[in-house]
């Protein structure tokens, strides 16, 4: 997996790819995902690059495949699960695949167009049939009027929607019939009345069934109408109004005989259209089923091919136009795999001259690569959300695996809640190979991706819940309490002890609302509870006072240890980057400042726990008062925690005062001395040198390696080294800001860790309130209705426990744990100013169609 402590060692490699083998070599590299390409054509627009034609061809193939997938999906044909990741197609098969896809697209479009035309004609004929059936009862005309009207033209000679068949030359009375949507009836009738001034008679009837609109395909309700009008001009107005309201107008027959003939002809044509339409749909489905067999693999192949040409567009071309030159970042451990991939690509293409690579030195900062597995990926994402680590600096994710779930559990400590969370995470872990979980909705997928984080958070919460002895706000008596109540009764002691001690008797028990156990009385306190908090504290009225004192001191201890550990990790960064002066001028003063104040506070807390017992507890001084007196130097001598306390505190204050100017001025003055002591800098190193161009510190340290190694070697003439101007003021200002931030941050960050106590208290109180309001009420009901009431009460208690105590409180503790790691822990040593290593890998491609994203 590689080291999780630091990022992988990277090198800059130059690839020499023969023009005939470049495609196959990049295909092999994409399958392995070893390198990240650098764009050598940044000044060239995307439309002027060498392989822009091939990219456009891939986009055209993608367009065709999008159309095929849409048609297959519309036909409800399942896409088969073919080969998971087929290789990129060979160049000799690309043109053949393009011709097949283009031919298939033309055929599908033609068949689909014919199908839509047949379907539209069928719907029009069905509408015409319904219109004839409904309008049959509208008009009862006498035989003597019929000769005055011109006969309708034959149905075969005119289109169904042709208005010429409705013209009656010389006629005074005319008819227009058709269908109109239900929502337009009132407006249509109103417009006819206003435009025709009452010279029309309109008859409506609603169809019993909804019909599909031939134009839009929407199933809606229709009304059949028949309009009688007088005069040719009125007829033109009526037809224009029908056009405006998108009415479907059909010819109206003159006689009953003609109506019957039209009806028979329509039935025949509808049957024929049904037959033709079914055959067309069957043929279309056969074509789509055949296309569906290979569409998934072709989608992957086309996207791989497009990604290859995107990478080839980043390469530069040599003067002979026969070789492509690429620059890639590659982990040093993967260099043998890179060479094998180039050899494999050259062998597949059959080239006589193989492609090759060589490493080149550089001063640019490489990208950061930290290899993870399914367990460490979630914790690494938490760190990367703060910022991708700078190259080769200490990675906090290794320690976050333990510290993050532990700090979460300190705030979420409950045995019952932690066990429920652990079971939920364990269920996700055991079913992690289930495809439905990885492709689920966003919220569930978020839980699934963090399943191992949830698993450890639940496991640590079980541990802290046992320490707090808290299970759904109730204590569990596993080992027996260390407190003995019977020893407080006066009857169990002698007369002399009864006079000397405050004991209980029958009167005390009857008249006292609260009873106090005295650990100084022999036999009352028999020893500490073997593991965690004694369960008797769950019954005590001063339980909250005791737990608050315990958790508050625990939070300070954990916080100072966590921050000191972060400062210590910075020493490993200074050693790795060979900046030993930072250890003496930055890290050591920071540790002295932290431990002289807050480390001493921890010492006083632990010393008071160990040095004072129940018998001497009233003589114990207040830690808060003693800590304040450490800075105020009181005139009168106070009874301290231990002899010689004043001298120790003065020494610690002296160390604190001395550490501050070293923090502010030590590093800038050392860099100034180092700069004035050298006129030229340079060091002969293999590989690259980590140099940030905007760092004055790096400018002054270009030759510091020789000092630290006891060597005075310098490059000949220093002609290849160009140094930026040294700016002492900028270095001094940067170090001053850092020192002020650290000194003030030690105080504010220590106080920030008190959130461990605050959220633990809030979680315990919410759990206690929920138990008191629900379960206690349900358990106190008498036996007659208790069983019936207890089931819904338990269900309601479970729902509130999950949504309030597990989800909401868990999310709150999760966010606070993230804040403690980002702000209080990581800023002590973690810069997080790097760039993530994004390899050219086909595994990062999605088989689904989306917006075209360049593969970096």
N, C-alpha and C positions, 0 to 999 in steps of 0.2 A: 504494500500500500504506500510505502514511502514514509518519510518522517512527518509527524504532525507537529513537532516542536518548531521547525522552521520550514519555509517554503523550499521547493526543489531548486537545486543549482541549475541555472539556465546558461545557454550559450547561443551566440548568433551564428547561424550557418548560412552558407551561400550554396544554392543548388544550381547546377548547370544541366539544363534539360534540353535534349535534342528535340527539334521541332516535331519529328515524327513520333517521339515517345512521351512527350509532355503530358498528353491526355491520359495515357495509361499509368504514368507515374503518379499523377495527382489522384487518380482513381484509387490506387493502392494506398496513398497517404490518407485519403479521406476515410477509407475503411478502418484504418488503424487510429486515426486521430492523434498524431504525435506532435504536430508543429502548428505554430501560428504565423501566418504570412504577414509580411510588411508590404504596404503599398508603395511601390517604387515609381508610380505614375500619378502622384498626387496633383501635379500641375496639369495633367491631361484630363479633359472632360470625359464623361462616360460615353459620349457619342463618337469620340475620336480614338478609342482604344482598338487594339488589334482584333479582338474576338467579339466585337459588338454585334456582328452579323449572326454569329452562332448563338449569342444570348437572345437575340430577337427570334431566332428559330425555336429556341426552347420556350420562349414566352408564347409563341403561336401554338406549339404543341400543348402547353398548359391550358391555353384557351379552349382547344378542342377537347381535352380531357375534362375540363370543367363542364362543358356542354354535355359530354357523355354521362358524367356522374349525375348531373341534374336530371337527364332523361331517365336514367336507370332508377334514380330515387323516386321520380314521379310515377314510374310504372310499378312501384312497390316490389322491385326485384332485389333480393338481398345480395350485398356485395360479399363474395366469398373471401375467406381468410387465406390468402395465398402465401407465397414466400415472404417471410418477415422483412427481409432487406435484400432484395436482389441487387447484384452489382450493377454499376453504370454500364449502359449498352456500349458495345464496341463501335468505333467510328464507322465501320463498314456496314453496320446494321441500322444506323441512324436514318439514312435516307429511305430505306425500306420501311421502317416504322413510321416515318413521316407520311409516306405515300399511303400506307394502309389506314392511318388515322384520318387523313384528308378524304380518302374515298369513303370511309365509313361515315364521316360527318356529312358529306354531300348526300349519301343515300338516306341517312336518317332524317335530314332536313326535308328531303323530297317526300319521303313517306309520311312524315309528321304533317307536312303542309297538306297533302292529299287527305289525310285523316281528318284534319281540322275542317277542310272544305266540305267533306262528306258529312261530318257531324253538324256543321252549320246548316247545310241544305236539309238534313233530317229534322232539325229543330224547327226550321221554317215551315216544313210541310206539316209537322205535328201542330204547330200554332194555327196553320190554315185550317186543318181539320177541326180543331176546337172552335175556331171562329165560325165555320159553316154550321156546326152543330148548334151553337148557341143562337146565332142570328136567324135560324130557321123559324123561330117563333116571333121574331121582331115585327115583320111586315107581312100583312095579308093583302095582296093586291088582286084586284079583279082581272078577269081575262081581257076585258075590253081596253084596259090601259096598256097592255103589254105590247101591241103593235107600234105604239108611239115611240118605243125605245129601240135604239140600235142594238143589235145582237153583240154579245161579247166576242172578241177574237178567241180563236182556239187556244187552249192552255199550252199546247206544245210550242206555239209560235212566239209566246210572250213570257217574259220573266215574271215571277210571282210578285215582285215588287215594282213592276212597270206600271206607271199610272196611265199610260196611253190606252190601256184596255178599259179604263174607267170613263174615258171621254165619250160622251154621247152628243154627237153633233146634231144641233137642232133641237135638242131636248130641253124642256123646261125644268124637269125634275130629275135629280141625280142622287147617287148614293156613294158614300165612302165608308168602308168598314175595316176594322183592324183591331189591334190589341194595344193597350197602354198600361204602364205600370200603375200600381194601386195608389202610390203617393202623389201622382200627378193628375188625378182625375178632376179634383175640384178646380185647380188652376186652369186645366185644359177647357173645362166647360165654361168657366168665367171668360176666358179669352175668346172662345167661339161666340158667346153672346154679345160681347162688346164689339168684336170685329165685324160680325155678320149682321148685326142690328136685328137679331131675331128671325132672320130668314133661314134658320136651320132648325131641325128637330133632331135631338141627340138622345139615343137610347143606350143604356149601360146594363151590363150583367157581369157579375164576378164569377171567375172560373173556380170550380171546386178544388182543383189541385194547383200546386205551384209548378211553374215551368222554368226551365233553364233559359237564360237570355242567350241567344245565338252570338251576340257580340262579346259579352263579358264573361259568359259561363256561370253567372250568379243565378241561384235558384230564388225566384221572387214570386209574389202574387201578381196576377194580371187581371185586367178588366177588358171585356169585349165591348166594343162600341159600334154603333151604326148611326151615321149622320145622313139625314135627308136634307137636300138644299135645292133652292130654286135659282136658276140662272148660272151662266157660265162664269161670270166674274166671282160670284160667291163661291163656286167650286174651286177656283184657283186659290182664293183666300183660305178655304178649308184645308187644301193640300199643303199650303205653306205652313199653316199652324201645326198640322200633323208632323211635318218635318222638324219644326222647332222643338216639339216635345218628344222627339225620337219615338214616334209611334210606329208600330209595325203594321203597315197598310197592305191589305190583300184584296184582290178583285171580288166584287160581289155579283153573284149570278142573277140573271134576269128571271129565269123560270125555274120551276121545280125540277123539270127534266134536266135542264142544264146543271142544276145543283147536284142531282144524282150522278150525272156523268163525271162531274168534277170530283165528287166524293170517291167514286170507284177508282178513278185515275190516281188520286192521292194515295189510297190504300195500297194500290199496286206498287207505286213508286216508293212508298215507305218500306214495304217488305223488301224490295230490291236493295234499298239503301242499307237496311239492317244487315242483309247478307254480305254486301260489299264491305261495310264497316267492320263487321266481325272478322272477315278474312284479312283486312288491312291491319287490325289490331293484333291478330295472331302472328302475322308476318313481322310486325314491328317488335313484338315481344321476343320472337326468336332471334332477331338481330341484336336486341339489347341483352338478352341472356348470353349470347356468344361474346358480346363486347365486355360484359361484366366479369367474365372469367379471367381476363388479363388486365383490366383497367387499374386495379390496385397496384400491381407490380409496375405497370407503365408510369403511374403517377410517381412512384418512388424513383424510378430510373430517370425520368425527365428532370426531377428536382436535383438529383445527383449530378446529372450532366450540366445543368444550369449552374450549380455551385462550382463545378470544376472550371467552367469558362469564366466565372467571376474571379476565381483565384488566378487564372492565366492572365486576366486583364491587369493584375497587379504586378506581373513580371515585366522586366525590361528585355528588349531584344538587342542582340549584339549587332555589330556592324555588318556581319555577313548574312544576317537574317536567317541563320540556320540553327540558332541556339537561343533558348530563353534562360534568363538569369533571374533567380528568385532569392529573396532573403527571408529567413524564417527564424523564429525563436523556438528552440527545442531544449527540453530537459537533457542534461548531460547523460542521465541514465538511459535515455531513449535513443541515443545516437546510433547504436548498433541496429535497432529496429528501423531507423530512418534509412540507413544504408541498405538494409534488406528490402525495404519497400521500393527504393529506386531500382535495385537489381530486378525485383519481381516485375515492375512496370516495363523495364527495358526488355526483359525476356518475353513478356506477353506481346509486345509490339513487334518483336522480331528484328529489332535494330542491331546493326553490326557494331555501332559505337554506343556504349552504355552511358547513361546519365550518372553523374557523381556529385559529391558535395565536399565542402571543406569548411572548417570553422574559422571565423575572423574575429580579431579583438575589437572591442568597442567600449566606449565610455558611457553609452546610453544605459539607463536603468531598465533592466529586463522586466517583463511581466511576472506576476506572482502566481505560482502554481502550488496548491496544497492538495494532495490526493486524499480523497475521502471515500468512505464506504457508506452503506445504508445506515450504519449506527452513528457515525461521526458527522454525517452530512448536515443534520439538523442543527447541531451545535456550531458547526462552521458557518452556517447561514446566519445565526444570531450575531456572530462576530463580524461577518461581511456586511451586515446591515448597518453597522457603525461605520465601516470603511474597510476596503480591501487592504490587507497588510502591505507595508512597504517590503521591498524585495529582501528576503533573508532575515527579517527581524523576527523576534520571538512571537509565536502564534498563540494568542490567549485561548483558542478553542480547546487545546489539550487540557487545560486546567478548568475550563468552563464545564467540561463534562461532569466534574464532581461539584465544583463550587456553585454552579447555577441551580441544579435541583436541590442542593443542600440549603441555600439561602431561601429558595422558594418554600422548602419544607419548614424552615424556621417560622415563616409567616403563616403557613397553612397547616401547622402541626395538629393533626387529628387522625387517630388511628382508623376510625371508620371511614371518614371521607377519603383519606389516602388509599385505603384498600379498595374502595369503589373505583377511584381513578386508576389504580394499578390494574384492576380487572378489565376495565375498558381498554386501556392501552395494550394489555396482554392479548385481548381479543383481536385488536388490529394487527398486532405483530404475528399472531398465529395464522391470520388470514391475509397476510400481506401479498401473497401471489394471486389473490382473487382479482380478476380484471375489472369487476364492477367497482371496487374500492378505488383503484387508481384512476378511473374515469368517471368518478362520481361528481356531485355538485361541489362548488367552490369551498363551502364551509367544511363539509365532510372531508374533502381532499386536503384541506389545511390540517385537520386533525390527523389524517393518515400520514402526511409527510412528517409530522412531528411526533410520531407514535413512540419512538424511543425516548424522546424528551419526556413525554407524558409518563412513560413506564418508570423512568428514574425519579421523576417528581413524585409519583405515587408511592414508590418504594421508600424514598427518603421521608415522605410525609408519614408513612407508617412508623418509621424509626423515631421521628420527633414527636409523633403522637404518643408513643410509648414513654418517651422522656417526660412529656407533659402529663402523662396518664390521663389522656383525654380521648374519649370515644363517643362521638355524637353528644358532646358536652357532659358525659358521665365518666366517672373514674372506674377503673377495673382493679379489683383487689386480687392480684395474682399471687403475691408472696406473703400476704398478711401484713397489717399495719405495724409500724414500729412504735406506736403509741398505745399505752394501756390505760383505759379509763378507770378501771376498778382500783388502781393504785391511788387515785385522788380521794377515795372515801376515807373518812377519819377512822372507821372501824378497822382498817387494815394497818394502822400505825399505832405505835406506843403513845402513852400519855405525854411523854416528853416531846415527841415529834409533833403531836397535835398542837401543843402550845407554841412550838417554834415555826410551824408551817401553816399556810392557809389551805385548809382541806375542805372537802364537801361533806355535808350531812343531809339528813332528810329535809330539814327546813330550807337549806340552800337550794336543793333540787326543786322543791315545791314553789318557791317564791322568786327564783332567778330566771330571767328570760334567756340569758346566755351564761354558759359555763366555760371557764378558762382552764386549759390544761397547763400545768407548770412543769416544765422539763427538769427543774432543779429538784423536784421531789423524787426520791428514789423509787424506781419501778415504773414511772410514768413514761419516760422515753427510753426505749430498750435498744435503740440503735437505728441507723439510717435505713431507709427502704432500699432493697438490693438494686433496683433499676428504676430510675425516674423519680417522679414526685409521689410522695406518700398519699394513698387514696383518702386519708382522713381529711386532707385539706379541702376536698370537695364538699365537706359538711361544715367547714369553718366559715364564720362571718368575716374574718379578715383574710380570706383566701385571695381576694383580688389584690390586697396590699402586698401579701407575700409574693404572689406571682409577678406582680409589676416590678418589684425590686429585683427579683431573680432575672426576669427577661430583659430588663433595662441594662443591667450589668453585663449579661450575656451578649447583648447586641453591641455594646461598646467593645468588649473583648474580641468578638468576631470581626468587627469592623476594622480595628487597629491591626489585627493579624492579617486580614485581607489586603489592606493598603500597604503594609510593610512588605508583604510578599510581592506586591506589584512593583514597588521600588527595587526590590532585590532582583526581579527579573530584568530590570533595566541594565543591571551590571552585565548580564549575559549578552545583551545587545552591544554594549561598549566593548566587551572583549572580542566579540565576533568582528566588529567593524574596525578593530584596532584603534580605539580611542580610549586608551587607558587613563588619560588625564581626566576624562569625564567621570571615571570611577572616584578619583580622589577629590575632584573639585565640584561634583554634582551629586553623585549617588551617596557617598559617605556623609556629606553634610545633611542631605535629606533624611537619611536614616537616623542620624544623631538628633536632628530636630524632632522627628516623629517619636523616637523612643524616649528622649529626655523628658517629653511632656506627657504624651499619651501612653507610652510604654510604662512610664512610672505610675500612671493612673491605674493601669492593669495590675501592676505589682501591688499597689495598695489594696485593690479589691481582693486579690487572691490572698494576700497576707492577712487581711482582716478575717477572711473565711477560715484560715488555718489557725490563727493565733488566738482567737477569741471563741469561747464556748458559751453555753447558755448561762453558766454561773457568772461569767465576766462580761456578759453582753451589755450590761448597763454602764460599764466603764469604758466601752469601746467608743472612740471618737468618731465623728462624722467624716466620711471620706470627702464629701463636698467641701466642708469647712477646711479640712487639711489641704485640699487641692487649691483652694482659693488663697489660703495663707502662704502657700508656696511662692506666690507672685507678689503678695502684699507686704511680706516681712513684718509681722506684727511685733510691737515693742515688748509686750509681755510674753513670757515663755508659756507655751501651751503644752498640755500632756499629749504627746504625739503617739503614733502607732508603735514606734520602736525607738530604742535609744540611738542617738546620733542622727535622728531624722533631719534636723535642720542643716547639718553639714552636708549630708547627701543631697538635699534639695538645692543648696547653694552651688554645689558642683554641677548638678544637672542644668541649672539655670545658666551657669557660666558656659557650659557646652552649647546650650541653645543660642546664647548671644553670640558666641564665636562662630557658630555654623551659619548665621545669617549673612554677615559680610562675605564669607567665603562663597556662599551661594550667589550673591549679587555680583561680586567682582572677580572671583577666582578664575573662571573660564575666560572672560573677555581679556583680562590682563595677560593670561598665559598665551592666548592666541596673538595678542599684540607683540609680546616678546618673541614668539615664534616667527611672526612675520618680519619683524625688524632684524632678526638674526639671520635671514636668508634673502638672497637677491634673486634666486631662481629655484624653482621647485620641479621635481620630476622623479619618478620612480619607475624602474623597469619591473613590470609585473606581467605575468602570463594571464591571458584572458582579458577581462574587462576590469575597469575601475569604477566603482559606484560614485559618481560625481553628480550632484545636483547643481545645475548651472546658477541657480538663484541662491545658493548657500554660501555665505561669506566664510563660514567655518570650514567648508570643504576646500575653498580656495587657499586658505592658510595652512591646510593640512596635506597639501599635495606631496610634500616631502617628509611628512611626520613619520612615515614608516621606518625611515632610516634611523631616526632618533630612538624609536622604541626598540628596534632590533640591534642597536649599537653599531649601525653601519652608516657610513657617510658617502655612499655611492650616489652619484647624480648622473643623469643622462648627459651625453656628450653635447655640450653647447646649449642644451635646453631649448633647441630650436623648434621642437615639435610641440612644446607646451606653451599655451597662451593663457595667462591668468587674468582674471578680472581684477579690477581695482579693489583693494582691501578697504573695507569700511568699518572702522572700529565703532563708530557711533551706532550703526545698525546692530552690530553684535551685542553691544552693551544694552541697547534698548530691548532686544529680544530676550536676553538673559534676565534683565530686570523684570520684565513682564512675567516670564516663567517663574521666577523666584517669588514674586508677590502672589501669583496664582497658587503656587504650591503652599506657601506659608498660611495664607488665608484658607486654602482648600483643606489643609489638615484639620482645621477647626470645623469648617462647615461640612466636610465629608464625614467626620466622626459623628457629628450630630445627625447627618443624613442616615447613618446606619441605625438610628433609633426607630426608623420605620419598621425594622424587624420586630421590635417590641410592639409598636402601635398596631400593625396589621395582625399580629398574633392575638393581641388583646381583642381587636374588633371581630376576628373570626370566632374566637371562643365565646364572646358575648352574643353574637348573632346566633350561634349554634345553641346556646343556653336559652335564649329568648324563644327560638323556634320549638325547642323541646317543651318549655313551660307552657306555651300557648296552645300546643296541639297534643303531643303525646301524653303530657301529664293530665290534661283534661280528659282524654279518652281512657286512660288507665284508671281514673278515679270514679268512673261511672259504675253503678251497681251491676251485679251479674245478670240482671234481667235483660237490660238493653246494652250491656257493655260489649258483648261480642258483635252485635249488629252495628254498633257505632264505631268500634275499634277498626274495622276493616277500611271504611272510607277515610277515617282519620289517618291511618297508616299510609294509605295511598296518597292523600294530600300532603302528608309529611314527607314522603319520598319525592314527590314532584317539587316541592319547595326546596328540599335539600339539594336536589340536582341542579335546579336553575339558579338558586340564590347562592348557596354555599359552595357548590362545585364549579359552576360556570362563572358566575359573576365574581365571587371571591377568588376563585382560581385565576381568572383573567387579571384581576387587580394585583394579586401577588406575583403573577408572571411579569406584568409590566414593571413593577417595582424591582423585581430581581434583575430585569434587563437594565434598568437605570443604574442600579448599584454596580453592575459590571461595566457598563459603558462609561459612566462619569467618574465613579469613585475608584475603580480598579484599573481599567485599561488606560486612563490618561496618565498613569504613573510611568508607563513604559511603551505604550503602543501608539505609533504615529498614524497608521492606517491611511497612508497617502499613496498606495500603490495602485497598479492597474491589473485587473484579473487576466489570467492566461486563458484565452478563448481559442481552442485548437480548431483547425479545419477538420471537422469530423462529420461524417454522414449521420451519426447517431443523434446529432442535434437537429437534424432536419425533421420536419413534421410531414407526414403523408397527407394531412388534410390541406385543402386549398385555403390560403389566406393571402394577405398582402405580401408582396414579394419583399423579403428582407435579405439584405446582403449578408453573406456568411463571412464574418470577420476572422 
